[in-house]
Amino acid sequence: KVTLPALEAAAGEKLVIELADAPRTAGDYIYLAKAGTPDSDYGGGYVGVPTSGPASIDAPKEAGAWEIRYVVPSAGSFVALGRAPLTVK
C-alpha cells in the first residue's frame, strides 16, 4: 500500500506529489482519473514515478472530483496500490 496526499488545485496547476513509502519500481506510474473509474483509467493524465523525490504532473483541465493513483503493472493491466482525492477547481 502506498500513501498519497489528498490535494486541491486549480485546473492545469502543477501538482507535486510526495511519495514517501512508494516502491518506485520501473513501470510504476501516477495516474489522475475521475473518482469511481477503473484503476487502469488515466483520463486526467499520467507520469512515470521518479527514482527519487516527488512526482510532478499538471492537474486536469476539467474541474471536479478526481483521484491521484499510484499504479503498478499487473497481469497485462494496472492496479492501484494507493489513491487519494484530488479536487480540481
Secondary structure by P-SEA (a helix, b strand, c coil): cbbbbbbccccccbbbbbcccccccccbbbbbbccccccccccccccccccccbbbbbccccccbbbbbbcccccccccccbbbbbbcc
